[in-house]
Amino acid sequence: MKYVLLMYGDDSHRPGPPAEQYAAHGAFIELLKSRGAYLDGEEVSGPRGAVTLRKKPGEVLRTDGPFAETAEQVGGFYLIEARDLDEAIELAKACPERIVEVRPVVEYTG
């Protein structure tokens, strides 16, 4: 099954200076690859780069910024392959970010 690991944080809760942070994520990626679990992953820009679209019949409303007002924003993701949710959670525990949300990916066929 595929799972997405959504990483949340803010600039005041980074795991360390950029070099340490990149090294920690590099080690995490190597762990995922060694387990055959790594599919993809990316860092995303901060909330200042976000645009939210709200669709109503006949119109689309645009708001600069994220949908929710919160101190913790999505900072990146990993797409992984795991046997089940328990394995996905075990892998997520090794992620260097403070907050990691694990969600199954809905796979459509046909």
C-alpha positions, 0 to 999 in steps of 0.5 A, a space after each residue: 500500500 502507498 502512504 503519504 507522510 506529511 511533515 508539519 512545522 514552522 521555522 522555529 522548530 527545525 531539527 537543526 541548522 540546514 546542513 544537519 537538517 539535510 543530512 537527517 533527511 538524507 539518512 531517512 531517505 536512505 533508510 526508506 530506500 534500504 527497506 524498499 519503501 521510498 517512492 518520492 518526496 519533496 519539500 514544499 514552499 512556506 505558506 507565503 507561497 500558497 494560494 487557496 482556491 474556493 469553488 462555488 457555483 459559477 465562480 472561483 475565489 482566490 485567497 493568497 496563503 494557506 486555507 487554515 490559519 495555524 502556526 504549523 504548516 505542511 513543509 514537505 512530504 514523502 510518498 512511501 510503500 508499506 505493507 500496512 499502516 503499522 509499518 508506515 507508522 514505524 517508518 514515519 517514526 524515523 523521520 527527523 521532523 517533529 510532526 509527521 501525519 501518516 495517511 493512506 493513499 487512495 488508489 483507483 483502478 480502472 
